Amino acid sequence: MGRWEVLFETQDGSEWRDHIRRLRASDTQIDWSAVRVDTFCGRTVQPTTFRLSLFVPN
């Protein structure tokens, strides 16, 4: 049991890649096996959104 906690969300692809790169290099406390990456495709109406979430057990 637990929940997904959003760590970072953006609609800018280069900001997304930079943030993930910095996070992997600097934050050694994140358990990357408990991380979820979502890409919500916006198509023509809304921009694509990138979201990084961490599973937090109860």
MDAnalysis code that builds the backbone (N, CA, C; Angstrom):
import MDAnalysis as mda
import numpy as np

u = mda.Universe.empty(174, n_residues=58, atom_resindex=np.repeat(np.arange(58), 3), trajectory=True)
u.add_TopologyAttr("name", ["N", "CA", "C"] * 58)
u.add_TopologyAttr("resid", np.arange(1, 59))
u.add_TopologyAttr("resname", ["MET", "GLY", "ARG", "TRP", "GLU", "VAL", "LEU", "PHE", "GLU", "THR", "GLN", "ASP", "GLY", "SER", "GLU", "TRP", "ARG", "ASP", "HIS", "ILE", "ARG", "ARG", "LEU", "ARG", "ALA", "SER", "ASP", "THR", "GLN", "ILE", "ASP", "TRP", "SER", "ALA", "VAL", "ARG", "VAL", "ASP", "THR", "PHE", "CYS", "GLY", "ARG", "THR", "VAL", "GLN", "PRO", "THR", "THR", "PHE", "ARG", "LEU", "SER", "LEU", "PHE", "VAL", "PRO", "ASN"])
u.atoms.positions = np.array([
    [0.844, -1.177, 0.000],
    [0.000, 0.000, 0.000],
    [0.890, 1.242, 0.000],
    [0.416, 2.263, -0.666],
    [1.147, 3.507, -0.728],
    [0.540, 4.435, -1.758],
    [1.280, 5.454, -2.127],
    [0.790, 6.435, -3.092],
    [1.944, 6.932, -3.952],
    [1.618, 7.518, -5.107],
    [2.612, 8.118, -5.989],
    [2.678, 9.608, -5.688],
    [3.874, 10.097, -5.354],
    [4.086, 11.505, -5.048],
    [4.839, 12.148, -6.213],
    [4.272, 13.209, -6.773],
    [4.896, 13.885, -7.909],
    [6.126, 14.659, -7.417],
    [7.272, 14.373, -8.040],
    [8.517, 15.064, -7.707],
    [8.769, 16.246, -8.634],
    [8.355, 16.094, -9.892],
    [8.631, 17.131, -10.886],
    [7.679, 16.963, -12.054],
    [7.224, 18.111, -12.598],
    [6.343, 18.085, -13.766],
    [6.617, 19.317, -14.611],
    [6.669, 19.135, -15.916],
    [6.918, 20.250, -16.826],
    [6.345, 19.941, -18.205],
    [6.201, 20.978, -19.011],
    [5.783, 20.819, -20.404],
    [6.928, 21.145, -21.351],
    [8.093, 21.393, -20.786],
    [9.280, 21.735, -21.566],
    [10.217, 20.523, -21.617],
    [10.384, 19.947, -22.800],
    [11.186, 18.735, -22.954],
    [12.639, 18.890, -22.547],
    [13.259, 20.015, -22.872],
    [14.665, 20.203, -22.499],
    [14.805, 20.436, -20.996],
    [13.857, 21.131, -20.389],
    [13.872, 21.310, -18.934],
    [13.728, 19.946, -18.255],
    [12.865, 19.089, -18.815],
    [12.656, 17.734, -18.304],
    [13.954, 16.940, -18.296],
    [14.631, 16.901, -19.436],
    [15.883, 16.140, -19.545],
    [16.958, 16.690, -18.606],
    [17.082, 18.014, -18.524],
    [18.073, 18.631, -17.639],
    [17.790, 18.303, -16.172],
    [16.525, 18.380, -15.787],
    [16.165, 18.121, -14.388],
    [16.466, 16.673, -14.008],
    [16.102, 15.728, -14.876],
    [16.367, 14.308, -14.605],
    [17.870, 14.056, -14.509],
    [18.631, 14.643, -15.410],
    [20.091, 14.472, -15.398],
    [20.685, 15.000, -14.085],
    [20.267, 16.191, -13.669],
    [20.778, 16.773, -12.415],
    [20.352, 15.940, -11.206],
    [19.115, 15.483, -11.218],
    [18.598, 14.685, -10.103],
    [19.361, 13.373, -9.963],
    [19.614, 12.708, -11.073],
    [20.371, 11.444, -11.029],
    [21.792, 11.663, -10.519],
    [22.386, 12.793, -10.856],
    [23.766, 13.069, -10.450],
    [23.877, 13.521, -8.994],
    [22.846, 14.190, -8.485],
    [23.000, 14.816, -7.169],
    [22.215, 14.163, -6.039],
    [21.086, 13.542, -6.330],
    [20.248, 13.004, -5.262],
    [20.428, 11.491, -5.160],
    [21.290, 11.082, -4.250],
    [21.590, 9.655, -4.092],
    [20.573, 8.945, -3.203],
    [19.612, 9.676, -2.634],
    [18.631, 9.061, -1.748],
    [17.401, 8.542, -2.490],
    [17.254, 8.873, -3.758],
    [16.094, 8.400, -4.521],
    [16.308, 6.948, -4.922],
    [15.322, 6.123, -4.622],
    [15.333, 4.726, -5.059],
    [14.732, 4.704, -6.468],
    [15.577, 4.638, -7.488],
    [15.119, 4.751, -8.876],
    [14.262, 3.569, -9.306],
    [14.257, 2.484, -8.547],
    [13.364, 1.377, -8.878],
    [11.925, 1.674, -8.443],
    [11.736, 2.722, -7.642],
    [10.409, 3.114, -7.169],
    [9.935, 4.403, -7.832],
    [10.532, 4.735, -8.983],
    [10.194, 5.968, -9.692],
    [9.374, 5.638, -10.931],
    [8.418, 6.496, -11.219],
    [7.575, 6.338, -12.408],
    [7.701, 7.585, -13.277],
    [7.868, 7.382, -14.576],
    [7.940, 8.473, -15.541],
    [6.690, 8.404, -16.410],
    [5.924, 9.487, -16.442],
    [4.727, 9.551, -17.270],
    [4.898, 10.640, -18.322],
    [4.439, 10.362, -19.517],
    [4.415, 11.344, -20.598],
    [2.978, 11.413, -21.090],
    [2.351, 12.557, -20.860],
    [0.976, 12.756, -21.285],
    [0.992, 13.512, -22.609],
    [0.617, 12.831, -23.671],
    [0.647, 13.431, -25.010],
    [-0.537, 14.364, -25.169],
    [-0.234, 15.622, -25.470],
    [-1.280, 16.626, -25.563],
    [-1.914, 16.738, -26.931],
    [-1.275, 16.176, -27.935],
    [-1.747, 16.285, -29.311],
    [-1.774, 17.748, -29.738],
    [-2.801, 18.171, -30.444],
    [-2.809, 19.549, -30.960],
    [-3.468, 20.538, -30.014],
    [-4.263, 20.060, -29.071],
    [-5.005, 20.948, -28.184],
    [-4.175, 21.396, -26.977],
    [-3.443, 20.472, -26.372],
    [-2.655, 20.771, -25.186],
    [-1.220, 20.315, -25.412],
    [-0.263, 20.990, -24.763],
    [1.136, 20.547, -24.895],
    [1.380, 19.237, -24.147],
    [2.411, 18.515, -24.556],
    [2.809, 17.285, -23.875],
    [3.340, 17.634, -22.487],
    [2.984, 16.824, -21.510],
    [3.426, 17.034, -20.131],
    [4.255, 15.837, -19.692],
    [5.367, 16.112, -19.026],
    [6.259, 15.093, -18.494],
    [6.162, 15.134, -16.970],
    [6.014, 13.948, -16.343],
    [5.877, 13.896, -14.891],
    [6.750, 12.798, -14.320],
    [7.439, 13.128, -13.233],
    [8.263, 12.180, -12.495],
    [7.625, 11.988, -11.117],
    [7.309, 10.736, -10.779],
    [6.669, 10.436, -9.501],
    [7.465, 9.369, -8.752],
    [7.383, 9.424, -7.435],
    [8.061, 8.463, -6.568],
    [7.009, 7.736, -5.745],
    [7.118, 6.397, -5.671],
    [6.197, 5.625, -4.849],
    [6.589, 5.759, -3.390],
    [5.613, 6.176, -2.573],
    [5.851, 6.358, -1.147],
    [4.959, 5.354, -0.409],
    [5.576, 4.333, 0.224],
    [4.762, 3.352, 0.958],
    [4.139, 3.968, 2.201],
    [2.999, 3.422, 2.608],
    [2.326, 3.922, 3.823],
    [3.053, 3.506, 5.057],
])
